[in-house]
Each structure stands twice: as C-alpha cells, then as structure tokens.
Amino acid sequence: MNQRANDGIKQFLEALSVDTEAPELEKTPSRVTELYSELFSGVGVETKSVWGETFSTDYKGLIAVTGISFYSMCEHHLLPFFGTVDIVYQPKDGCVAGLSKFQDVVNILSRRPQLQERLASELADAIMNDLSAHGVFVRITSTQLCMLIKGTMQQDSKVITLESRGVLAETGTVRDEALAMLGGGQVNV
C-alpha cells in the first residue's frame, strides 16, 4: 500500500474538517488510495505493448468496434466521467488487430487523469501509429460528473467528441461509410 498517498488523503480530509479518527472513516484513506491506484493504473503504460500479434487477412474494408464501455477521471476536478467509445478503422495491408485489444487500449488511456478530448485524440493516434492503419474514426459519448454535481446540475447532458485520422479524416466515401457504420449521416468535423 502506498503510505504517502494514504497520508495525503488523510491530511486532505482533515484540512476539510473531516474527523478521520471516526471509526467509519478510519480505513477511508487506504480505501481511497486503493481505488485511485486502479483508476490511475494506465499512467505510464504504453499502448504499443498491448496489441500483441496482428492477423493477416484479405479484408480491405472498414472495421467497427462499438459500445466499448469506459470510465475515467477528469483531471480538472478528479471526478469521474464515463460512457462509450466507438471506433472505426481501416487496416493497412489486411493487418488487423484482435478485437478485444481495443478495449484494452481504451482501458489504458482512460485509466489516468484525463480529458475526454485528449482521450479521443490519444485513441486515434494509438490506432494509427501502433497498427499503421490507413485511417481511424473515434467517437466518445460520456456523462461528466462535474457537470452533474457542480453549478447548474445538468442531469441529462452528454458530451460527444469526434476524432479522425488518415483516410477517415478526409471528406469522401470512406468517411461516409464510417459514419454510416456508427449510425449517423454525414458530419462535418
């Protein structure tokens, strides 16, 4: 267990006049440390090592992996944001990745202090660079708890970010096909 983190959490709570000696709060610093260790387990982890073996195929079309669940921590308030990631990519030279690896990469990049916009960009970059893809399109839809519990308390709001690279960043047939795979029409981004 990370004693420095435990002590820091305890000091933080005490600075807010929370009685950390109360029986029900006695183990809170270690619980919070353990939780945040998991929530930040992607810090310093490179995505390149996750993909493992790629597979050769004659398939030259687009591949969509949709509805990938994630949770992350907003780096501004250290409050959660969570939702789904949809990815469409065009492999290069028939070289495809195992489909479960996309969830692994989403987990690595989301389990760190993060911004949704950066998460979308980092995912697109990882797929383009690690897999040498021809193109990638990433859509993230999330609920941001800082919007729900701060200020005007926007209970039903969603945040959507779109990021594209390569042939899927260019207006045209391939991009239109990617958008259709995600259930949308033409979108100018």
HUZIBEL-V536133 format. One record per run of one state. SS is the DSSP state (~ for helix, > for strand, _ for the rest). FROM is the first residue (numbers start at 1). TO is the last residue. If there is no record, write none. Layout:
ss | from | to
SS | FROM | TO
SS | FROM | TO
//
This chain:
ss | from | to
_ | 1 | 2
~ | 3 | 15
_ | 16 | 22
~ | 23 | 25
_ | 26 | 27
~ | 28 | 39
_ | 40 | 46
~ | 47 | 49
_ | 50 | 53
> | 54 | 56
_ | 57 | 61
> | 62 | 74
_ | 75 | 79
> | 80 | 90
_ | 91 | 94
> | 95 | 97
_ | 98 | 99
~ | 100 | 110
_ | 111 | 112
> | 113 | 114
_ | 115 | 115
~ | 116 | 131
_ | 132 | 134
> | 135 | 144
~ | 145 | 149
_ | 150 | 158
> | 159 | 166
_ | 167 | 172
~ | 173 | 181
_ | 182 | 189
//
